[in-house]
Amino acid sequence: MERSFLEKSSDIELRLLIEAIYLKYSYDFRDYSGASVKRRVAHALRQFECATISALQERVLHDPAAFMQLLQFLTIPVSEMFRDPSHFLAIRQEVVPLLKTYPSIKIWIAGCSTGEEVYSMAILLREEGLLERTIIYATDINPASLDKAKQGIFSLENVRAYTANYQQAGGQRSFADYYTAAYDHAIFDKTLRENVTFADHSLATDSVFSETQLISCRNVLIYFNKKLQDRAFGLFHESLCHRGFLVLGSKETLDFSAYNKHFEPLVKQERIYRKS
Amino acid sequence: MNDAAANPMCGIEAIVVGASAGGVEALLSIFGDLPQAFGLPIIAVLHLPDERRSQLAEVFARRLQIPVREGQDKEVIQPGTLYFASPGYHLSVEHDRSLSLSQEDRVHHSRPAIDYLFASAGDVYGKRLLAILLTGANQDGAQGLAHVKQSGGITIVQDPDEARIAVMPRAALALHTPDHILTLSRIASLLASLESSPC
């Protein structure tokens, strides 16, 4: 690509920081979308009260605890239960009947963040009588998010919004059946996660760990550049069984990917694909 | 032929536009005269109440001669196309001239945010960017526009005396001095003349 101007110092510093993080901690943000990473580092600079990215780099290189703090800025824990209810309704109507033909099911929720997608999927599977014969792998790169996901405790205020989502998503019971309210929190039924394995896994650096029938990776890939998206699609393709399902976030698409031909849309509007 | 330096508009590679309250009418009036063969990409953030499916692209496609779409994640930016940010997502330009979406925190209570788009486009296009900020009732876009100016781009603010809601233009003017303060009809003729101006 032609560059008609010299790189700005801050852009050089940003690249060096991302490289330093990779070399020191093996977290690979080198192929994340540039504009988003730049904004998040700028935000971190203010919180860390560092004048320059170089100063932040010095801190995180010499202080692993500071790096773990920075990691909370570099990952985006924005999630909801039954986010985009029509997506979950389509899974219930179009995917579940096919999943029911498998004697046992493995599902990978890649980039599960704080667990909202995991509990949504587990609730859906329980109502469809599939949870007992399903193993869910819930993976993320952020250990703090995984810890929160394992606890299954969400703010009651958010759970009110999730309740509306759940109902629109074809929920068959009262959403309150799945949690116990305690003060301003909702503690979700721990039997929902009996068959869930939470694990540290990076779509940027790790490889496939199991054959799966369904992979859900929602609002994760938008933070990757095209090259890293293709790496992730490659992992999903390798992990999925013959005719396995891939479900994405509502604005994510295979249209611009090298893997476009390797999947076919089942419900395109809801970003539900099948391995070709 | 004029020297390129004499007309800063001739190196323009892309246009970004931000608007909020009153923005639909304002955008229709500045894009209404663009010919089908218009050659520059236009990327726009218009604040709207959160809806899962926006009709914005359809509405504008029916009224304009140029193609109009919701910008999709990792889509390579095409010349002569108007892209709108999707409701609920920030939209940015990447160095390979593709679009990216993000669900990071709201900026000035907005997602999509004008600041988010303008800052990224300023980084990518530098002096080859034209940024336009129109009517609106909040402060979004002011910082982004100042960033575009710092990156060498050309900035235009709608004349606050004409704007349906002047808060957004005035916030921008309080932060930096744009290259032009123009009425909608002047912005429209400037856009329509962009490609025919001698370079």
Interface residues (C-beta under 8 A of the other chain):
Chain A: M1 S4 F5 D11 S33 G34 A35 S36 K38 R39 R40 I76 V78 D84 S86 N219 L221 I222 Y223 N225 K226 Q229 S250 K251 E252 T253 D255 F256 S257
Chain B: R52 Q72 D73 K74 E75 V76 S86 Y89 H90 S92 V93 E94 H95 D96 S98 S100 L101 S102 Q103 E104 D105 Y116 A119 S120 D123 G126 G152
